[in-house]
Amino acid sequence: MLDYSLALLAGFTFGRLGHIMGGGIAWVPHHWIFGLIIIIVSLILIFVKKNKYLAVILLAIGIGIFVSDFNDFLLLKVWGADDVTILKFWALD
């Protein structure tokens, strides 16, 4: 259970760092899209029963990335730069 929690935290950290470091680039898609892709791939791996432990770890990372950009998902922002003047790590952007 600890490894899944750490994977979730790692995914959230990757998402927040992606927002802070690459959020100002307009031609890069928002990182909730990458989180959604990772979630879909991990669900396919779970249903195919290929290395289920790794698939669940991948699912936790994808959920962490997705949640870190949840506000942009709700607004269906796909492209465009984010306002990264205020750097907050524990925020849902």
Rosetta blueprint (number, residue, H / E / L):
1 M L
2 L H
3 D H
4 Y H
5 S H
6 L H
7 A H
8 L H
9 L H
10 A H
11 G H
12 F H
13 T H
14 F H
15 G H
16 R H
17 L H
18 G H
19 H H
20 I H
21 M H
22 G H
23 G L
24 G L
25 I L
26 A L
27 W L
28 V L
29 P L
30 H L
31 H H
32 W H
33 I H
34 F H
35 G H
36 L H
37 I H
38 I H
39 I H
40 I H
41 V H
42 S H
43 L H
44 I H
45 L H
46 I H
47 F H
48 V H
49 K L
50 K L
51 N L
52 K H
53 Y H
54 L H
55 A H
56 V H
57 I H
58 L H
59 L H
60 A H
61 I H
62 G H
63 I H
64 G H
65 I H
66 F H
67 V H
68 S H
69 D L
70 F H
71 N H
72 D H
73 F H
74 L H
75 L L
76 L L
77 K L
78 V L
79 W L
80 G L
81 A L
82 D L
83 D L
84 V L
85 T L
86 I L
87 L L
88 K L
89 F L
90 W L
91 A L
92 L L
93 D L
